[in-house]
């Protein structure tokens, strides 16, 4: 199944449950942050099943957020990619991104 197919199904699911239009983008953002906390907890515990569930939950909240903002998540990712695609450098083992000076 393609990303677009899943995104449409998630939006239809949210509409059927009145998440869209009765929720707000603020609420969906807060819910996504809550799900990020669950993702962090699952990561600390190295719980692969919970990690997959939490990543999916974050994505559902972001899709709902975008739908409520009349945005497309893929379009947002394209904007971000366009901003980073020419960045040069490497991530060092200490977590610092060292930009290429050239």
Secondary structure, 3 states (H helix, E strand, C coil): CCHHHHHHHHHHHHHHCCHHHHCCHHHHHHHHHHHHHHHHHHHHCCCHHHHHHHHHHHHHHHHHHHHHCCCCHHHHHHHHHHHHCCCCEEECCCCCEEECCC
